[in-house]
Amino acid sequence: MEILLLLGIPLAGGALLALLGGRRWAPELGVAASFVTFLAAVALTVRVIRDGPITALERQFFIDSFNVVLVTLTTLVGFTTSLFSRPYMRIEADRGKVTAGALRLYYAMFQVFTFTMLLALTTNNMGILWVSMEAATLSTVLLVSLYRTPAAIEAAWKYFILCSVGIAQALFGTILLYFAAEKVLGSGGTAMLWTDLNQVKSQLEPTVMSLAFVFLLVGYGTKVGLVPVHNWLPDAHAEGPTPISAVLSGLLLNVALYAVVRCKALTDGALGTPFAGNLMMGFGLLSVVVAAFLLSRQRDIKRMFAYSSIEHMGLMTFAFGMGGAAATFGALLHMTMHSLTKSAIFFAVGHAAQKSGTQIMDDIRGLIRTNPTIGWGLMLGAIAILGVPPFGVFASEFIILTAAMREQPWATPFLLVALGVAFAAIFGKVQPMVFGETTLPRLPHPPALIPVFVHLAIVLLLGIYIPPYLAAWYRQAAALIG
């Protein structure tokens, strides 16, 4: 029942908003749909914690401690983003940047995008997982191109072409996975069910599985934003509406990495070697290092934080590839901290760019004077994402780094240098934006930044104290995949 509500509400909300999204109360309808979806996720989480992993609808859906963490996180950030979207998109409409038709498209596709992500997280069928990832790409392409400027259309086309090429690689990997499974499980839909594959993974053909994982990693890794298949991500963030930047960084990248981790579990069982983990560590470490050094070259604030997302997704990919209880726990915690922090940063950035009329960092100065709420939101968000204690990103990065020192000491210097370079680049650019000199007057009408401070408060709390039940939840999820 919970799964039907979880998937049915955003799908129905998308259909309703496609018809009624131009009405004045459409944003409130979107907020209500996102809130009820979040409540359904909470109910599903309670059930999984109480009863353990569950399957539904003839085992086509499977929920365990791993994906229910991401389901709850996805619906929470989706709900807070819908709250942020209300004033943000109304200002964009009042300024003539979007038409009534574009608003209807935005609110409808936001719900459809939520549905595709939740479908990817809850499905037990590896084929449906691929379909839902492709559907997420199609829905977000329309959102990235919402402003219909030449730069936005170019960014949307780049996103569509690169991710379509990537998802085609993932399709080939999925076909190879079915080819390996068919010899063990027989033909039919059950050969694509992850739970069945997991039970017989030691019997799957190692050569076919190694080839399948390479294609799956490249395909889904394109959606994760791993270097060198990351090129779409900065453009999509810079040219799309800011709420879409928040859900791209905070949610979509997580879902794509979730797909990679599910495939890694099968490959590890089939090969009995660290082949999959080594590939993930290589791509992850490359992403961390390259993104860190590209941060200092950015002039657009949304592009800068897009590269920051590539860096953090690389760190998570490295940790999941490393495996083990500690590294996997740290990766799951970092997934949560990054989603909450990065979405909060984009909320603050959206208002800062909207108030200043530009996304160029050199033209944004003295936010602490012109609008203290935006200034403090951006500064605290930047400090949090840079891993300054006592914010939760410090805790997750500390766990990952100490695990790397023990398990993969050769990689630790690269990680430390990259994190140091990223710290200097981001802090050096955000500090004058917030505290620099400005002649602009104080801006009237303080923005609605409750979602920013709610997210940062959760990140701060989890950096100081992780409740025992939450820690047990993460440990259980880590045990399933680590």
DOMIDREN-641468 format. One record per atom (N, C-alpha, C): x, y, z; residue in three letters. Coordinates in pm, whole numbers, plus 50000, padded with zeros to 5 digits. Atoms other than C-alpha are relative to their C-alpha. Layout:
XYZALA;...
//
This chain:
500844987950000MET;500005000050000MET;500885012650000MET;499124988349991GLU;502795024250095GLU;500705002549867GLU;499304998450128ILE;504615017449767ILE;499075005949894ILE;500954994550097LEU;501465024249563LEU;499785014950024LEU;500164985749969LEU;500995057449744LEU;501265007749961LEU;498734993450027LEU;504675066049711LEU;500175003049852LEU;499854998150144LEU;504605061549333LEU;498795006649937LEU;501234995050061GLY;500995070249263GLY;499785014950018GLY;500264985849972ILE;500925104649426ILE;500775009349906ILE;499334991050095PRO;503685121349221PRO;499554998049856PRO;500485002350137LEU;502395104648903LEU;498665007049978LEU;501294993150011ALA;498845117148967ALA;500185015150009ALA;499734985749988GLY;500225150849075GLY;500535005749869GLY;499484995450128GLY;502135153648748GLY;498905001349895GLY;501104999450097ALA;499015145748546ALA;499085012050028ALA;500864988649964LEU;496925171348739LEU;500655013349965LEU;499334987450025LEU;499555198348711LEU;500235002449852LEU;499914998250145ALA;499915191848338ALA;498745006949947ALA;501264993750040LEU;496275202648313LEU;499785013550068LEU;500364988349919LEU;496115228748590LEU;501215008150043LEU;498784993749951GLY;499725240048628GLY;500105014849974GLY;499974985750025GLY;499005274648492GLY;499185008050099GLY;500844992949903ARG;496605283048775ARG;500875006250110ARG;499254993049897ARG;497655306249058ARG;500344990850117ARG;499785008849884TRP;497355278549317TRP;500754987249963TRP;499255011950043ALA;499365253049116ALA;501214997050089ALA;498875003249912PRO;502495257049336PRO;499574993250129PRO;500485006149876GLU;500445248349644GLU;499594985549977GLU;500345013850033LEU;499135217249471LEU;501274991549990LEU;498725007250008GLY;502725207149393GLY;500604997550137GLY;499495001749863VAL;503755212949756VAL;499224989250072VAL;500835010149934ALA;500825192049879ALA;500334986049951ALA;499655013250055ALA;501685163349644ALA;501354995450054ALA;498685003749949SER;505335164149755SER;499964996550148SER;500105002849857PHE;504355164950122PHE;499364986450026PHE;500655013049980VAL;502005135250095VAL;500944988749955VAL;499005009950044THR;504715116449901THR;501024997750110THR;499065001349889PHE;507105123550188PHE;499394992050115PHE;500665007749893LEU;504565110250441LEU;499934985249963LEU;500035014050043ALA;504185078450234ALA;501384993650014ALA;498645005149983ALA;507995074650237ALA;500314997250146ALA;499785002149856VAL;508055078550616VAL;499294987450045VAL;500745012149963ALA;505365051850651ALA;500704987549948ALA;499265011450057LEU;507325028650421LEU;501274997350081LEU;498775001549921THR;510505035050622THR;499704993250133THR;500395006049872VAL;508765026650949VAL;499734985049983VAL;500325014150024ARG;507504994150799ARG;501264991749975ARG;498775007450029VAL;510934983850666VAL;500844998350126VAL;499255001149875ILE;512604991450999ILE;499374989650092ILE;500715009349911ARG;509924971251180ARG;500024985749948ARG;500185013650055ASP;509534941650943ASP;501174994949917ASP;498905004250086GLY;512794940850745GLY;499665002149853GLY;500224998050144PRO;513104940250362PRO;498644994549955PRO;501325004150050ILE;509794937650177ILE;500005000049847ILE;500255000050144THR;508694929249824THR;498525002349978THR;501404997050030ALA;505454939049652ALA;499744997849852ALA;500475001550138LEU;503444933649334LEU;500794989449925LEU;499335011650059GLU;504784899049252GLU;501515002249989GLU;498574997949984ARG;508294908949362ARG;500605009849899ARG;499494989950093GLN;508554936849104GLN;500585012050074GLN;499464989349918PHE;509314960949389PHE;500664993950123PHE;499215005349889PHE;511894955349661PHE;500565011750080PHE;499534989349912ILE;512664977649959ILE;500794993750113ILE;499195004349887ASP;515494971850204ASP;500595012350068ASP;499464988849923SER;517514993150445SER;500825009549913SER;499184991550087PHE;519715006250162PHE;499135009849923PHE;500734990550084ASN;517165020349922ASN;498955008050075ASN;500994992149927VAL;514675031450187VAL;500645012650057VAL;499304987849960VAL;517325055950313VAL;499895010449890VAL;500034990750113LEU;517425071449967LEU;498585004249964LEU;501404996350024VAL;513635070449928VAL;499595011450093VAL;500344989649904THR;513205090850246THR;500725013049968THR;499224988150034LEU;515985114850147LEU;499455006949876LEU;500544994550125THR;514545119349797THR;498705007550023THR;501304993449978THR;511055127549918THR;500145012250090THR;499794988349913LEU;512335151150191LEU;500535011849919LEU;499434989150080VAL;514485171449951VAL;499015004449891VAL;501034996350097GLY;511705170049691GLY;498955009250060GLY;500994991649931PHE;509275184849945PHE;500555014050028PHE;499444986849970THR;511615212950057THR;500285007949872THR;499794993150127THR;512475220749695THR;498695005549945THR;501304994950045SER;508775224049613SER;499605012450079SER;500254987949919LEU;508495248949903LEU;500815011749946LEU;499134989550054PHE;511445268649765PHE;499515004749863PHE;500434996750136SER;509975267449413SER;498885010249997SER;501174991150002ARG;506825286549511ARG;500405014749981ARG;499644985950023PRO;508365321249563PRO;500975001949886PRO;498974998550102TYR;511255315249327TYR;499385000849861TYR;500575000350134MET;509205306049021MET;498995011249978MET;500934988750016ARG;506615333149090ARG;500775012749965ARG;499184988450034ILE;509355359349082ILE;500484999049856ILE;499575002050139GLU;510675344248757GLU;498865003249904GLU;501164997250086ALA;507155346248610ALA;499705014949998ALA;500284985649994ASP;506645382148731ASP;501015008049919ASP;498974993250078ARG;509915391948562ARG;499944996549852ARG;500175003650139GLY;508765376048237GLY;500994989849948GLY;499025010050044LYS;511465349148231LYS;499344986849961LYS;500745012150035VAL;508875321048212VAL;498555003749973VAL;501404997750033THR;505415319948058THR;499114990850084THR;500955008649928ALA;502265304148203ALA;500154985549954ALA;499805013650051GLY;502815274147976GLY;501264993650054GLY;498755005249944ALA;506395270548098ALA;499844996350147ALA;500255003349859LEU;505195271548459LEU;499234986850011LEU;500755012649997ARG;502685243848387ARG;500934988349971ARG;499025010450031LEU;505485223448229LEU;500914997550120LEU;499085001349887TYR;507765230248527TYR;499364991850113TYR;500625006849886TYR;505315219148797TYR;499634985649967TYR;500355013650039ALA;504155188648602ALA;501254991149993ALA;498785008050017MET;507675176748513MET;500734997950132MET;499385001949868PHE;508885182148870PHE;499424987650067PHE;500635011949940GLN;506355156248990GLN;500354987449923GLN;499625011750080VAL;507125132848700VAL;501444995950032VAL;498615002749966PHE;510825135848781PHE;500094992950136PHE;500045006749870THR;510105126749144THR;499544985649986THR;500505013750023PHE;508125096449025PHE;501084991149941PHE;498995008450065THR;510945084148800THR;501134996450097THR;498955003049903MET;513515086849079MET;499544989650102MET;500525009749902LEU;511305068249327LEU;499804986449936LEU;500135012850070LEU;510565041549066LEU;501364993249987LEU;498655005850011ALA;514315036749008ALA;500474994350133ALA;499535004549869LEU;514915033249381LEU;499264987850051LEU;500825010749941THR;512085008949455THR;499854987849912THR;500225011650088THR;512004986249150THR;501014988950030THR;499165011949984ASN;513394951149180ASN;500514995049866ASN;499705004650136ASN;513704947648803ASN;501095008849939ASN;498884992250054MET;517024958348649MET;499645006749868MET;500474993650123GLY;515254965548319GLY;499185012450029GLY;500814988449960ILE;512724988648487ILE;500915011050056ILE;499044990249949LEU;515645005448664LEU;500585008249885LEU;499474992850116TRP;517125014048324TRP;498955009249940TRP;501084992050058VAL;513755026348192VAL;499765012650084VAL;500284988549913SER;513215048848494SER;501135010249996SER;498894990650014MET;516705063848462MET;499905007949870MET;500194993150128GLU;516005071948097GLU;498845010050010GLU;501144990949983ALA;512635087148193ALA;500405012250083ALA;499514988649920ALA;514385108648456ALA;500795009649912ALA;499254991450093THR;516705121448182THR;499065008349915THR;500924992950090LEU;513825130447951LEU;499245011050074LEU;500754989949926SER;511885148848222SER;500895011850039SER;499134989049959THR;514895168948339THR;500535007949881THR;499624992350119VAL;515885178447983VAL;499025011449978VAL;501024989650018LEU;512595197347958LEU;500135010950105LEU;499864990149893LEU;513295214348291LEU;501245008549981LEU;498774992350023VAL;516865224448204VAL;499795010549892VAL;500214990650112SER;515635241247883SER;498825009550025SER;501234992849970LEU;512755259048062LEU;500045014649955LEU;499934985750032TYR;514015294748000TYR;500035002649850TYR;500014999150147ARG;514325287947623ARG;501005010349946ARG;498924991650052THR;517435309747593THR;500934991149917THR;499075008350077PRO;520085298447344PRO;500934991750089PRO;499115007549910ALA;522395288647632ALA;499284988550069ALA;500785010549933ALA;519625268947808ALA;499704988549903ALA;500295010550098ILE;518695250247490ILE;501264992149967ILE;498735006950025GLU;522355242547420GLU;500354990650116GLU;499725008349883ALA;522795229547777ALA;499094987850003ALA;500955011150000ALA;519655208147745ALA;500374989649894ALA;499595009450105TRP;520845193147415TRP;501254992350040TRP;498785006749955LYS;524275185747560LYS;499654989450105LYS;500465009349896TYR;522605169547862TYR;499324987949936TYR;500765010850062PHE;520265149347641PHE;500914990649921PHE;499175008450087ILE;522905137147396ILE;500994991950083ILE;499005007249922LEU;525615128447650LEU;499374989450089LEU;500655009849912CYS;523235111547893CYS;499324989049920CYS;500595010450083SER;521485093147610SER;501074990149953SER;498895009050037VAL;524835079447491VAL;500384991550120VAL;499685007449880GLY;525595069847849GLY;498974989550034GLY;501055009549964ILE;522245053647909ILE;499924988649898ILE;499925010850099ALA;522695034047584ALA;501064989850043ALA;498995009249947GLN;525875019547737GLN;499414991750114GLN;500635007249889ALA;523865010548047ALA;499014989649949ALA;500915009850059LEU;521274993447825LEU;500764987749953LEU;499205011350045PHE;523984971847669PHE;500484991950120PHE;499595007049879GLY;525264963548016GLY;498864992050060GLY;501185007149948THR;521724953948125THR;499714987649915THR;500205011750087ILE;521414930947821ILE;501014989150032ILE;498985009749962LEU;524704914347912LEU;499684993650135LEU;500405005449869LEU;523444910348269LEU;498904989549984LEU;501065009750027TYR;520324892948139TYR;500574987549934TYR;499365011250068PHE;522494871147915PHE;500684990650102PHE;499355008249896ALA;524484859548220ALA;498974993350089ALA;501015005349908ALA;521354854748432ALA;499154989149935ALA;500885009550068GLU;519394835448168GLU;500534985750010GLU;499425013549994LYS;521814806148183LYS;499794993550136LYS;500185005249864VAL;521194802548557VAL;498534999750040VAL;501384998649956LEU;517624814648612LEU;498984996549893LEU;500935002650108GLY;516124806648272GLY;499475013049943GLY;500534988150065SER;514404830648035SER;498765004850074SER;501184994349934GLY;511644853648153GLY;500395011750087GLY;499804988049919GLY;511214883848376GLY;500784997750127GLY;499325002349872THR;512604867048687THR;501525001049986THR;498554999050020ALA;516084867348531ALA;500505014250016ALA;499614986149982MET;516044905248574MET;499735005150141MET;500294995649864LEU;514934906348938LEU;501274999950083LEU;498754998849926TRP;517744918849159TRP;500084989950115TRP;499985009549888THR;516734896749453THR;500364986049953THR;499645013150054ASP;516914865449236ASP;501454999649952ASP;498614999350045LEU;520184876549079LEU;500964999650117LEU;499144999549883ASN;521644883249422ASN;500174986150063ASN;499935013449941GLN;520854847749535GLN;500914990749920GLN;499205009050085VAL;522674831749240VAL;501225007149942VAL;498934992050062LYS;525364858049179LYS;501314992349988LYS;498755007750009SER;528174833249249SER;500004990549881SER;500085009150114GLN;526914812048955GLN;500005007449866GLN;500044992350124LEU;526874840448699LEU;501374999649932LEU;498775000950078GLU;529464839048421GLU;500905012050027GLU;499154988749961PRO;532424860448542PRO;500385009249885PRO;499574991750112THR;533584872248198THR;498885009149953THR;501154992050043VAL;530114883648095VAL;499675010750104VAL;500324990549894MET;529544900348433MET;501015011450005MET;499004989249998SER;532834919348415SER;499745009849885SER;500354991250112LEU;531894932648069LEU;498745008050030LEU;501264993249967ALA;528374940848189ALA;500275011650096ALA;499784989449901PHE;529714960848484PHE;500725011849938PHE;499314988950065VAL;532054981248265VAL;498995009049929VAL;501014992150072PHE;529124992048046PHE;499035006850098PHE;500914994249903LEU;526854997748347LEU;500665011650073LEU;499314989349929LEU;529485018648525LEU;500145012349911LEU;499884988750091VAL;530125040348219VAL;498635006449976VAL;501344994850029GLY;526375043448149GLY;499415007650116GLY;500564993249883TYR;525115051448496TYR;500975010350056TYR;499014990249957GLY;528395069248574GLY;499875013349929GLY;500294987550070THR;527445094948311THR;498985008150077THR;501034993249920LYS;524385103148520LYS;500565004450136LYS;499374996149873VAL;526515103648837VAL;500845012649982VAL;499134988750026GLY;528765129448672GLY;501474996850023GLY;498615003849981LEU;531995109748697LEU;500865004849884LEU;499034996350103VAL;535025123048508VAL;500464987249930VAL;500094989050097PRO;535475120948208PRO;498645001549932PRO;501324999150064VAL;531745117548131VAL;499095009550079VAL;500684990649912HIS;530745147548343HIS;499565012749929HIS;500064986950066ASN;530575174948076ASN;498625006550002ASN;501354994550003TRP;526795178948080TRP;499645007150129TRP;500514996049869LEU;526505185848450LEU;500175015050029LEU;499894985749971PRO;527965221248488PRO;499075008649915PRO;500884992250086ASP;525995234448189ASP;498544998850044ASP;501395002149957ALA;522725219048309ALA;499715007750127ALA;500204992549876HIS;523175234548653HIS;499955015049974HIS;499894985650019ALA;524135268748521ALA;498815005949926ALA;501024994250088GLU;521335272848267GLU;498574996550041GLU;501345003649958GLY;518365255448430GLY;499535008150120GLY;500504993449878PRO;516115269348706PRO;500734994750123PRO;499245003949881THR;517825268649045THR;499374988350076THR;500545011849932PRO;515325244149205PRO;500384986949931PRO;499595012250072ILE;516275219148932ILE;501464997050028ILE;498615002449959SER;519955224049016SER;500044992950135SER;500035006049866ALA;519055214849375ALA;499664985249992ALA;500385014150005VAL;517335182149282VAL;500944991849912VAL;499005007350078LEU;519915173049017LEU;501174996150089LEU;498855002849913SER;522775176049266SER;499624991650120SER;500365006549875GLY;520875164449570GLY;499344986549986GLY;500805012250013LEU;518835135849426LEU;500394991349881LEU;499805008350119LEU;519435124549067LEU;501364993050002LEU;498675006049996LEU;523155118649115LEU;500044988350098LEU;500095011049903ASN;522395097349422ASN;499364987749939ASN;500745011350057VAL;519915075849231VAL;500874992649899VAL;499125006450097ALA;522415069548951ALA;501114992150071ALA;498975007249926LEU;525105059949205LEU;499424987750068LEU;500695011749944TYR;522575036949374TYR;499954988649899TYR;500055010350104ALA;522185018349043ALA;501374993549982ALA;498645005550014VAL;525975014349016VAL;500314990650116VAL;499695008149882VAL;526225000749371VAL;499244986849997VAL;500765012550013ARG;523454975149310ARG;500694990649900ARG;499315008250100CYS;525324963249000CYS;501334994950054CYS;498735004249942LYS;528614961949193LYS;499824987850090LYS;500245011449910ALA;527094938249450ALA;499914986949922ALA;500125012050083LEU;526224913549173LEU;501354996249940LEU;498715002750064THR;529604916949002THR;501014994450099THR;499105005149896ASP;531534911649327ASP;499734985350029ASP;500355013949972GLY;529614879449391GLY;500374990749886GLY;499705008550115ALA;530184866549039ALA;501514998149980ALA;498575000750028LEU;533904874549013LEU;500824995450119LEU;499205003249882GLY;535074870549371GLY;501305007650007GLY;498804991650001THR;537684897249299THR;499575014750015THR;500364985749984PRO;537834935049363PRO;499965007749868PRO;500004993550131PHE;537494942548989PHE;499065012049997PHE;500984989250004ALA;534334963449023ALA;500405011350095ALA;499594989949903GLY;535584981149334GLY;501185008149951GLY;498844992850052ASN;538894989949168ASN;499615010049892ASN;500474990850103LEU;537105005148870LEU;499325012150063LEU;500704989049935MET;534875025849099MET;500985009150073MET;499004991649932MET;537865037549305MET;500765008549899MET;499284992550101GLY;539685047748988GLY;499215011849948GLY;500854989250050PHE;536795067748843PHE;499705010250110PHE;500314990949889GLY;535945082049185GLY;501155009150034GLY;498844991849966LEU;539455093849262LEU;500315010149889LEU;499794990850112LEU;539865108848914LEU;499005011650007LEU;501034989649991SER;536585127848962SER;500295009950111SER;499684991249887VAL;537615141549302VAL;501125009749961VAL;498824991950030VAL;540985154149177VAL;499715010249889VAL;500264991150114VAL;539855168648842VAL;499025011050039VAL;501014990049961ALA;536775185948986ALA;500585010350095ALA;499414990749904ALA;538775201049273ALA;500845010649930ALA;499134990450068PHE;541275217249037PHE;499235008849901PHE;500824991750090LEU;538525229748802LEU;499175010350076LEU;500824990849921LEU;536695247449086LEU;500525014349993LEU;499434986649993SER;539095276849095SER;499855007949870SER;500104993350130ARG;538525284548725ARG;498595005149971ARG;501404996650029GLN;534765290048754GLN;499695014450037GLN;500474986349973ARG;533155324548737ARG;498515000150033ARG;501445001349973ASP;529485313448748ASP;499814992050128ASP;500115006549869ILE;528405304149100ILE;499324986449991ILE;500665013050012LYS;526095275948990LYS;500914989749935LYS;499035009150059ARG;528815260948772ARG;501034995550104ARG;499035003649897MET;531205262049066MET;499464989150091MET;500565010149911PHE;528875242649291PHE;499624987349925PHE;500175012250079ALA;528155218649004ALA;501294991750002ALA;498735007149990TYR;531855209849001TYR;500224994550140TYR;499945005249863SER;531645206349377SER;499204987050013SER;500795012449999SER;528915180249322SER;500774988549936SER;499195010450064ILE;531205161249084ILE;501064994950098ILE;498985003849902GLU;533905161749351GLU;499434990750107GLU;500575007949891HIS;531625148249622HIS;499454986649951HIS;500455012850053MET;530055121749399MET;501194990949973MET;498795008050015GLY;533585110449315GLY;500464994150131GLY;499605005049868LEU;534355107349686LEU;499114988450043LEU;500935010949965MET;531225086049739MET;500284987649916MET;499705011350087THR;532055064349438THR;501264992950046THR;498765005849949PHE;535565059149573PHE;499724991850126PHE;500295007049873ALA;534185049349917ALA;499224987249976ALA;500765012250030PHE;531625024849777PHE;500904989749930PHE;499095009350066GLY;534345009949555GLY;500964993650098GLY;499095005249899MET;536645005949853MET;499334989050082MET;500745010349927GLY;533944986250035GLY;500394999350146GLY;499755001249857GLY;534044974450392GLY;498965007650078GLY;501064994249918ALA;531754984150677ALA;500195015050021ALA;499774985949968ALA;533395017450765ALA;499855008849876ALA;500064991850121ALA;533815030650410ALA;498585001049947ALA;501374999850051THR;530275020850309THR;499115008250091THR;500754991649905PHE;528825036350626PHE;500295014749971PHE;499644986250029GLY;530765068150549GLY;499405004949869GLY;500584996150129ALA;529555068250187ALA;498515002750013ALA;501434997849981LEU;525915064650292LEU;499735012850078LEU;500154987749923LEU;526275092150552LEU;500335012149914LEU;499624988850086HIS;528025114350298HIS;498945002749894HIS;501094998550095MET;525245108050049MET;498895008750060MET;501044992349931THR;522745121550302THR;500455014350023THR;499504986649967MET;524905150950411MET;500145008649874MET;499814992550123HIS;525745161150055HIS;498665004449942HIS;501314996550056SER;522115160149940SER;499375011750074SER;500624989449921LEU;520885181750226LEU;500775013149987LEU;499194987950003THR;523795206150216THR;499985006549863THR;499914994250134LYS;524055210549840LYS;498665005949957LYS;501304994150034SER;520305215849798SER;499805013150076SER;500104987449924ALA;520435242150077ALA;500845010949934ALA;499144990150066ILE;523325259449898ILE;499335005349874ILE;500644995350122PHE;521425260649570PHE;498775008650031PHE;501104991349960PHE;518385275049750PHE;500535014250026PHE;499434986949969ALA;520575303249884ALA;500565006749875ALA;499444994650124VAL;522375307549551VAL;498895005249909VAL;501114995750084GLY;519045309849370GLY;499495013750037GLY;500464986949955HIS;517865338849582HIS;501075010649980HIS;498924990350018ALA;521285355749568ALA;500085004649854ALA;499944996650142ALA;521365353949187ALA;498765007749956ALA;501244993250035GLN;517735364749165GLN;500025014550048GLN;499954986449945LYS;518285395049389LYS;501045008549928LYS;498914992450063SER;521565404849219SER;499825001449849SER;500214999650144GLY;520355397948866GLY;501134993949920GLY;498885006250070THR;523475377748782THR;500464987750077THR;499395011749938GLN;525195344348848GLN;501535001150002GLN;498564998050003ILE;528705358548794ILE;500465004350140ILE;499624997849861MET;530475357449129MET;500665013650022MET;499344987049983ASP;532535389049069ASP;499015011550012ASP;501024989549996ASP;529295408749038ASP;499084998850121ASP;500825001849878ILE;527775395749364ILE;500905003150119ILE;499184995949888ARG;529195413349668ARG;499115004750116ARG;500624994249881GLY;528225422150026GLY;498624994850032GLY;501335005449970LEU;525265398450067LEU;499645001550146LEU;500284998949857ILE;525615400950444ILE;499405013750033ILE;500554986649978ARG;524715437950411ARG;498695001949926ARG;501214997850080THR;522155437550131THR;498874990550040THR;501025009449951ASN;520345406550262ASN;500674989750091ASN;499275008849907PRO;521765390150576PRO;499544985549998PRO;500495013750000THR;519515359550550THR;500654991949888THR;499365006850112ILE;520845350350207ILE;501504998550026ILE;498565000349974GLY;524405359050310GLY;500394989150098GLY;499685010449901TRP;524405337050619TRP;499664986149947TRP;500365013150057GLY;522625308850435GLY;501084994949907GLY;498965004150094LEU;525255308650160LEU;501314996950072LEU;498735002049929MET;528195311950400MET;499974987050080MET;500105012249920LEU;526995284450635LEU;499954987649911LEU;500045011250093GLY;526195261950340GLY;501374996849943GLY;498655002150053ALA;529665267150194ALA;500914993750105ALA;499185005749892ILE;531315260050531ILE;499644985350021ILE;500445013849978ALA;529215228650569ALA;500504990849890ALA;499625008950110ILE;529975214650222ILE;501504998249992ILE;498545001049999LEU;533695221250273LEU;500514991050112LEU;499595009649899GLY;533695197250566GLY;500565006150126GLY;499554993749876VAL;534285221950848VAL;499194994450116VAL;500775004849886PRO;533365206851186PRO;499285011850067PRO;500575013349970PRO;530925202851348PRO;498934995349902PRO;501025004350096PHE;528815199151032PHE;500234985449959PHE;499975014450025GLY;527975163750924GLY;500904995849885GLY;499115003650110VAL;530035165050603VAL;501404996950054VAL;498705003149938PHE;533145165850825PHE;500014985650052PHE;500055013549944ALA;532025133850999ALA;500104989549890ALA;499995010150107SER;531355114950674SER;501344999849927SER;498694999750066GLU;534575126950508GLU;501094994150090GLU;499015005549906PHE;536565117950821PHE;499954984850000PHE;500155014750003ILE;535155082550817ILE;500604994349871ILE;499495004850128ILE;535965078450446ILE;501535001049994ILE;498554998050006LEU;539485092550481LEU;500744990350092LEU;499335009549910THR;540365071150783THR;499924985849945THR;500105013350065ALA;539065040250600ALA;501004998949886ALA;499035000150111ALA;541215050050299ALA;501434998650053ALA;498665001249941MET;544285054150523MET;500314985550038MET;499815013949957ARG;543775018750646ARG;499994990349882ARG;500195009850107GLU;542625001150328GLU;500745003549871GLU;499384995750126GLN;544035021850039GLN;500905012050027GLN;499164988549961PRO;546865043450179PRO;500575007749882PRO;499464993050117TRP;548175051649829TRP;499095011349953TRP;500964990150050ALA;544985071449756ALA;499845011950094ALA;500254989649900THR;544975092150077THR;500635013449964THR;499444986850037PRO;547435119449958PRO;499215007149891PRO;500794993950108PHE;545385125049641PHE;498715006050055PHE;501244995149942LEU;542185128449842LEU;500235012550085LEU;499734988749912LEU;543735152150098LEU;500355012549920LEU;499634988550083VAL;545275174649832VAL;498775005549928VAL;501204995550072ALA;542015175649632ALA;499045007350092ALA;500904993449906LEU;539935184149938LEU;500555013550044LEU;499394987249965GLY;542415211550032GLY;499865010349890GLY;500144991050114VAL;542335226649684VAL;498545004749988VAL;501424996550007ALA;538515225549681ALA;499625009950111ALA;500294990949889PHE;538385242550022PHE;500465014149966PHE;499464986850032ALA;540635270949908ALA;499205006749888ALA;500704994250114ALA;538745275849580ALA;498625005150040ALA;501374996149967ILE;535215276449721ILE;499995011050106ILE;500014989949894PHE;535965295950039PHE;500515013349948PHE;499454987650054GLY;538045321149848GLY;499035007649911GLY;500984993450086LYS;535165328349612LYS;498735004050074LYS;501244996949929VAL;532245327449856VAL;500205011250102VAL;499784990149894GLN;533845349250126GLN;499775014549952GLN;500304986250044PRO;533885381849920PRO;498565001949954PRO;501424998750036MET;530395374349790MET;499165003550121MET;500794997949879VAL;529125374450146VAL;500465012450075VAL;499494989549912PHE;531405398850328PHE;500685011549925PHE;499324989550076GLY;532805420350043GLY;499295013450007GLY;500554986450001GLU;532245457650002GLU;498985001549887GLU;501034997550100THR;529145468949817THR;499375013650023THR;500704987149989THR;527375501649744THR;498494998349982THR;501425002550022LEU;524015485149684LEU;499225001850130LEU;500804998549878PRO;521195493249928PRO;499504986550050PRO;500585012249943ARG;519685467350159ARG;498754996249923ARG;501135004650081LEU;517185446149968LEU;498744998650086LEU;501245001749924PRO;513545447550079PRO;499504985649992PRO;500705012950004HIS;511385417050150HIS;500974988250015HIS;499095011449981PRO;513605390250307PRO;499444987549935PRO;500495011850072PRO;513405357650108PRO;499574988950094PRO;500455011649921ALA;511765325650227ALA;501114989449993ALA;498885009249999LEU;514845305750322LEU;499904989650111LEU;500185010249897ILE;513335282250580ILE;500604986649958ILE;499385012850040PRO;514345251350371PRO;501524999950016PRO;498544999549987VAL;517985263250376VAL;500414996850143VAL;499575001649861PHE;518225265450753PHE;499504987050062PHE;500445013249955VAL;516175233850809VAL;501024989449958VAL;499005009550050HIS;518615214150591HIS;501315001250077HIS;498724998049931LEU;521675229750754LEU;499914996150147LEU;500175004149861ALA;520245223551101ALA;500104984850013ALA;499905014749998ILE;519865186351020ILE;501454995749982ILE;498595003450025VAL;523425185250882VAL;500855002950123VAL;499264996649878LEU;524735202651195LEU;499724989950111LEU;500385009649897LEU;522805179351425LEU;500684986649978LEU;499395013050028LEU;524085148151250LEU;501525000550008LEU;498564998749979GLY;527615161951272GLY;500384999350146GLY;499755000149856ILE;527315165051648ILE;499564986850063ILE;500575011949936TYR;525145135051731TYR;499134992649900TYR;500835008750084ILE;523785106451521ILE;499174991250093ILE;500825008249909PRO;520815090751703PRO;500274985149980PRO;499655014350011PRO;521405053651779PRO;499184992549896PRO;500835007350096TYR;518445041951570TYR;500415003549857TYR;499564996150134LEU;519735061951271LEU;501344993649968LEU;498715006650021ALA;523275048651315ALA;499814985149971ALA;500285014350025ALA;521875013051335ALA;499434998049860ALA;500585000550135TRP;519895019851017TRP;501105000749894TRP;498894998950094TYR;523035031050831TYR;500904987750004TYR;499155011849990ARG;525035001550966ARG;499364988049932ARG;500705011050064GLN;522374977350848GLN;500075001349847GLN;499904997650144ALA;522354993350502ALA;501414997349950ALA;498625002350038ALA;526154992650493ALA;500334985049995ALA;499765014449998ALA;526164955650584ALA;499424993149876ALA;500645006150117LEU;523834948050291LEU;500855001549875LEU;499304997250125ILE;526124963450030ILE;501515000450016ILE;498574998149978GLY;529574965850192GLY;500784987449995GLY;
//
